[in-house]
Amino acid sequence: MSSFSPPTANPSLSDHDDLFWPDLRQIISSSSGFKRWVLERGLDANAKGATLDVLVRSYLKQTLETLAY
């Protein structure tokens, strides 16, 4: 049986974020929820690079705020 250990504070965590964010951003941007969110707002569904980054971050922020409500 494995036990769960919560992550400890790690000042270099942002270094790891750089490794995972591009793939995570791609996965999120291909999800049906993200696509629907973009269409409902009349945003550019074909956004790339920094624009896609901003859209995915906005989507995640709004989704988490809605869930927290």
N, C-alpha and C positions, 0 to 999 in steps of 0.2 A: 504494500500500500504506500503510495507516495503522499508526501505532505506538501501543502502549499506554503510558500514563503513569500510574503509581499516584498516587492522591490524596495531596496533601501535608497535613500537620497544619494544621487550620483551626479556630481557636477558635470561630468562629461556625457550625460544622457543625450544632449543635443547632437553630439557626434554620431550617436546611434540613430537618431531621428533622420539624419541625412541619408543614411543607408536604406531606411525603410519607407520614407515619405514618398519618393517617386512611384514605387509599386503600389503603395496604399492609395495614393491619389488616383492612379489609373484604375484600380479596382472600384473605388468609390464612384468615379466619374462614369463608369460603365454600368452602374447599378440602375435599376428601374426607378428607385426612389429619387436618385439624383436627377435622372433624365426628366422625370415628371416635375420636380422642383424647378428645373431650368425652364421648361416649357411654360409652366404656370406664371413665371415672371417675365416671359418674353426675352430671355437672355440668349446669348450666343451658345448654342449647343455644340459648336465646333471649336470652342476656345482651346487654345494651346498655351503651354508654358506658364508664364506668370499669371496670365488671366485665368487659366484653369485652376491654378493654385489658389487664387483669391476666391473663385467660385466654390471650390471644394471646401475651403476653410469657412466660408460664409454658410454653406449648407450644413456643415458639421456643427457650427456654433448655434444656428437656429434650431437644428434637430435636438441638440443637447438641452437648449433652453426650454424647448417644448416638453421634452421628457422630464425635466426638473420641475416643471410647473405642476 
